[in-house]
Amino acid sequence: MPLSRRDFTARTVLAGAGVALTGTVGALATAPGALAADDGAPQEGHGHGPAHAPGYGPLVPDPAGILALPAGFTYRVITHSGVTKLDSGESTPSNHDGTAAFEGRRGVTLLVNNHELKGPRTGWAHPVPLAEGLVYDPAAAGGCTVVEVRRGGEVAEWVGVAGTSTNCAGGATPWDTWLTCEESEDLAGKNGMTKDHGYVFEVDPHDRRANRDPKPVKAFGRYAHEAVVIDPRQGHAYLTEDASGPNGLLYRWTPPTGFRHGRGKLRTLADDAGVLAAAKCFDSSGRFVDDLSRATRIGTTYGVDWVQVADRDARTVPVRKQFGESAVTRGRKLEGMWWADGGAYFVSSYAREESPGAAHDGQVWFYDAKRRTVRLTVLIGVNADTTADGGYDGPDNITVSPYGGLVIAEDGSGLQHLFGATESGRTYPLARNEMNLGTAEEPEYSEFTGVCFSPDERTLFANIQDPGIMLAITGPWRRTR
């Protein structure tokens, strides 16, 4: 049922309730009360006297040239493509991306790690091995591995699913499995593929047998998937699309009547089960909002209606092109998602409809599932100096921190960081990639991905995508404000 203007107005009065983040992070100049991104030094507040810098202090260079961290923090390499091995003896695949951590038996932590490998296997030195019984399309290079970190520090790794393409982000389910998302629209016969791609697959880290004979969850649609979360109360799935020409969409899948989620249940769904719909936003005056990048003011809140997708398998016309200009609301590079506070935090890697060159900025939105509203909670401006700490751009993977606020993986220009965004809307550095993949004259740093906390909240896991390194970060965690 469409959300009326009266309902929307009533709900926006309470839109801040239950939302952990407010304020602005490295805000655009047009945003009122903008704060500069913090660099670890004390700053003046805005009408509140001196402001103490949040976070854990400046980053300390790493003699090993991998990861700079604040004083008191340490890291450990868990997997490293081309260096560490799977149980089968083959190399850890490259291009680490979305990751989630699960609690295993007897103190074991299980991580499912996406490998964003696009197209045919022949183009990659370390594709996901074609483990028997776990292959969807033998021509495709991507997939997931499951990484087991035991209490004593020993690590084991094996294939969760193989023969998928461009496994970017994804999301953990309330029943302790991982949904891996293909950021692809390749049909069989295109780019060397032998099967259709652009789907979501479920991977169970606890039971290797459950992953045999991989089956795409076609009910979630076929498009350039980025991330997915599940509403544990209503059972809805929310999904982002990282695409352009036109920009991608925010989706909601509503389960069919009588369907109950659980391990292995998604495999039983018919291809057209439930309802897949795209978000259509409007402001408090009832005006249609064509693109989320229009919002330049923290706290901007839109009502959301959901418009059903006509052809979710999109074999002729991509899903995002099936809608007219005023039918749905788009977003520039919709990226990571995380479920918390009764809704979904989700990222748009750009905060404007158009960008000069490759310059990034970014947004984090919060979808309130009960009120059916989206609220702009974090706004990031174009980084004026991409060669120094203190400025951030291109938000991508995110997680909600047990110590308050968000932890965000940067995929922008220049230096790449993990950075925190506090509940008061300030930023602070957590890590810096020190692996220069270019030259001294033209340095190049790979993006961070897969940011997530361990089940006991003591370890932050994150990946450097290229060459493909999973890291475990520990230290004096405390609540940040």
N, C-alpha and C positions, 0 to 999 in steps of 0.2 A: 504494500500500500504506500503511495507517495507520501512524503513528509510535508505537511502543510506549513505555510508561512507562520501561522500562529504557533504550531508545535515547535518549529525551529526557533522562534524568538524566545519561547519559554525555556528551551533547552540550552541556548547559548548563555543564558544568565548563570547557569551552573556548569558551564563547560570546563571550568578549571578544576572542578572537584575530581579527585582521583587521578589527576595527571601529575606525574612526578617532576616534569620539567617546565619551567617558565623562564621568561627573559630572553636575552639574545646572546648568541655566541659569534664573535667576530662579525657583528651585524653589518648589513649594508648601510651606507651613509644615510639613506632615506628612512631608516627605521628609527623611531624616537628613542632617546635614551640609550643610544648604541654604546656598547662596551667594546673596547679593542680586545683582540685575542691576547691572552696572558702569556708571558714568556718566562714566568717564574719569579719576576721581580714585583715588589709591592707597587700597587697603582692607587691613584685617587679614585674614590667612588663618585657616584653622581648624587650629591645631596646627602650623603650618609657618612662623611668623614673618610679617613684613610681606609682603604680596602686591602686586606691581607690576601696575598696570592693563594689561590687554591692549589690542591694537588700535593706533590711530593718533592718539589724543588726542581732545579735544572737537571738536564740530562748529562751524564758523565760518558765521555767517549769510551768505546770498547776497544781494548788493545787487539782483540781478535778480528775487529772490523766487521762485525755482524750486527750487533744491536746495542745502541746506547740506551741506558736506563737511569733513573734517579739513584742517588746514593742509597745504599742499603738494599737495593733490588738486584736479583741475579736471574739469569736465564739458563735453560738447558735445551740443547737440540734434541728433539724427539725423533723426527725423521728428516732425511735430507736426500732428495732425488739424486740418483747417480752414486750415492755413498752408502746409505742404509739399504737393507734387503727385506723383501717379504718372506714369509714362511716358506714360500715355494722356491726361494733362491733368486728370484728376479728383482730388479731394482725397484725401489720406491718410485712410483710415477711422478711426473713433474707437474708444475702449474697448480699448486695447492690453492684451493678456494674455500667455499663455505664449509664450516665445521660445527659440530655440536658434541658436547660431552655428556656421558651417561654413567650412572653408577652401576658397576658390575659387582660380582660376588667377591667376598673376602678382600675388600679394600682395593679392588681393581677399578681403574677408570677406563672407560671405552669411549673412543672418539671416532666419529665417522667423518672422513675427509674427502670432499669433492676434489676432482682434478679437471680443471677447465681446459680440456684439450679438444679443439675444434677439428672437425673433418676427419679424413682418413688416417689410419695408423702410420702409414708410410711417411708422414710429415713430421713425426716426433721421435726423438731418441729414446724416450722413456714413457711410452703409452701405458695405460692400465692393462695388465696381462689378461689374456683371454682364459680365465679360470673355467674349468669344465663345469657346465651347468649354470653358470652365472652370466652368460653372454646374451645380450639383446640383439645387437647387430655386429657381426664379426669384422665389419669394415671400419667401425668407429673407434676412435682412440681414447675417449673419455670414460668416466665412471667414478666409483668411490672405493676407497680402502677403509678398513676398520683397523684402528690402532689401539692396542691394549697396553696400558701402562700399569705395571704391577706395583704393589706397595714397596718392594725392594728396589724399584727403579728399572727393572727389566722391561724391555719393549718388544712386542710382537706385532706384526702387521699382516693382513691378508685382504683379499679382494672381497668387496661387498656386492658390487655390480660392475659389469664391464660391457663394452660395446655400446655405450651411450655417447652423446656428443655435447661438448661445451657445458659441462656440469659446473654451473656458476655458484649461486647461493643455494638456498633451500630452507628447511626449517625442521626443528624437532617437534614431535607430536606429544600430546599429553599421555600417550600410552608407551612412551619410551622407544620410539623408532625415529628414523630420519627420512625426510622427504627430499630427494635430490632433484633439482630443477635443470632441465636442458634449456640453455639460452640459444636456441636454434629454431629455424623454421624449414630445415631441409627435408624434402620429400625423397622417397626412394628414387634412385637414379640421379640425384643431384649431389655434386661434390663428393662423388664416390660412395655415397651411402646406399645400402641395400634395403633399408627399412625407413619408414617415416620417423622423423625426430621433431622435438618440440614439446615433450611431455614431462610429467612428473613420475618418478619411480619411488617406491618405498623400500628402505633398507633397514633390516633388523640387526642391530649390533650384537644382540644377545643370542641369536640362533642362526647359525650359518645355513641350516637347511631351509629356513623360511625365505631365503633370498634366491633359491633356485628357480629357474625358468622365469626370468624377469618379465613382468607385465606392466606396461604403462597404465597410469591412472588416466584414461582418456576422458573421464567425466570432468576433469579439471581443465580441459581444453588443450589445444595445440597452438602454441605461440612462443615467443622468446621469453620464457620464464626466467625470473630472477630469484624471488624468494617466496616463501609461503609460511603462514602461521595458522593454527587451528584454535578457534574459540572453544575452550574446554566445557563451557556451559551449553552453548547453543549448537555446537558441532559445525558451525560454518568454517569454511576455509577462505582465507584472504590471501591474494596472490598479487605480486607486482610483475610488470612487464618492462624489460629494458629494451626499448626499440625506438626507432625514429622514422620519419617519413610516412605517416604522421607519428607523433609521439605516442608512447605506450600508455597503458591503462592500469587502473587499480580494479581488481576483480574480487567478487565474492561468489563462492559456491555454496549453495544451500542443499543439504542432504535430502534425499527423498523421505517421505513419511515412513516412519517405522525403522529407519536405518540407525544402527548403533555402531559407533566407532569402536575400534579395538585392533589388536595386532592381526594382520592379514585380512581385515575386513575390506580395505580399499580394493583389493584384488578381485573381490566378488561383485563389484559394481558394474552395471551395464555401461557401455560407452556414453550413453546419453542420460545417465542417472542424475537426478537432482536438477538444479537450475544454476547455470553459470550466467553471471550478470556483471556489468561494468558500472563504475561509479559515475554519477551525474551530480555535480555540486552546484549550489546556488547560495547567494549571500542573504543577509537579513531582509533585504528589500525584494527578495524573490528573483533577482537577476541571475541568469545562467552564468556560470564560470567555465570558460572553455579550457583553461590550462592552469594548473596549480602554480606555475611560475609567475603568475600575475601578482601573487601575494608578496608584499614587501614590508609587512608590519607584523611584528610578533603578536601572537594572540588572535590573529585573523582566524575566524571560525566560519565554516560553511556547513550548511545542511547537505545531507547525502541521500539521493534516491538511487535505486539500482535498476539498470536497464538490461533486460535479458539479451543474451547473445543468441543470434539466430543459428549460426553454423559453427559450433565450437571446434570441430575438427579441421576447419579452414583449409580444405584441400584446393579450393579455387580462389578464394579471397581471404587474405589474412584477417584474423578477428578484428584487429584495431581499425581495419579499413572497411568494415561492414557497417560502420555508423556514420551518419551525416555530421556536418559541422556543428550542429547544436544539440546533438544527441547525447554525448558523453563528455566527461572532463578528462583531459590528458595530463601527463607529467613528463618532464624532461629527464630521461634516464632514471626511472624508478628502480631502486636498488634494494638494500637490505631491509629486513623486517624483524621485529621482536615483539612477542606478546607479553604484556604486563599491564597492571592497573586497569584491568577490564577492557583492554583494547589493544590495538596494534600500532606500535611506532614504526614508521616507514620513511625511507630516505628518497629524496630526489637529488641527484648529484649536481644539478644546476638549479639556480634560483631566478633565472630569467628565461624568457622565451627564446631570445637570441644571445649568442656569446661571441665576443670578438676573439677570433682565433681559437686556441685550445684552452683559454682561461676558464677555470672552474670557480664555482662558489658552492652553494648547496642549501638544502632545507631538510629538516626532520619534522614530520607531521605526526599527529596522534589521532587515530580513528577511535572514537568512543562508540563501542558496539551498542550500548544501551540507548544512548541519545541520538545515534546515527548522525554524528557530526565529525568533521575533521578540523583540527586546530593546529596552527603553525606554532611549534614549540621551540625550534632552533633554526636560526637563520645565519648563514655563513657568507661573508663577503669574499670577493676576489682577493686572493693573497697578493699583497704588494711586493713581497720578497720571498720567492720560493726557495731561496738558497739558505735560509736561516730558520732557526726554531722560533716559535711564537706566532706564526701565521699558518693557517690550515685551509685546505680547500678540497673539493671533490670527496665528500663523505660517501662511504660505500657500505660495507658490512657494519652492523651495529649490534650491541648487546646492552641490556639494562643491567647496571652494576648492582651487586648486593650491598655496595658501600655508598649508594646514592648516585643518581644521574645516569648518564650513558657513557659507554666507551665506544669510540668510533674509529674505524679503520679508514685511513686516508688513501685515496686513489686519485691524486691530482697532479699538479706540476711540481717539478723539482724534488726537494727532500720529501720523503714519505714518513708519516708518523702514525702511531696510535695516540689518540688524545682523548681526554675526558671532557665531558660537558656536565657541569654541576647542576643541581636543582635550581640554583639562582641564575643559571644561564652563562656562567663563565667557563673558559677553557683552560686546560693545563696539559702539559706534555706527559706522556707515559713511556713512549719508546720512539726511537728513530732508527730507520734502516740505514746502516752504514756500509752496505755492500754496493759499491759503485760498479755497475755493469757496463759503464761506458768508458770514457777516457777522462783524464784530468781536465782537458779543455772542454769536453762535452760530457759531463757526468750524467748518469742515468740510474734511477733508483726504482726498484720494483714496488708495486703496491703491497699494502698489508691486506690480509683477508682473514676470514674464519675466526674472528674474535669471539671468545666465549669463556666463561668461568667453569672451573671444575665443580662437581656436585658438592664438595665440602667448602667451596668458595675460597680456598687458599691459593689456587693457581689460576692465572690467566693464560689461556692458550691463544696463540695467534700464528698466522703463517706469513712468510714472505713468498709471494707467488712465484717469482722467478729468482733462482732456479727451482724452487720448491722446497721450502724448509718449514717444518712445524716446530714451534718454540713453546716452552713452558716457562712462564714468568712468575717468580715468587718474591715476596718482600713484606715490608711492614704495612699491609693494607689497613686503611682506616676510613671512616666515613668522611666524604668530601662535601663541601657546601660552597 
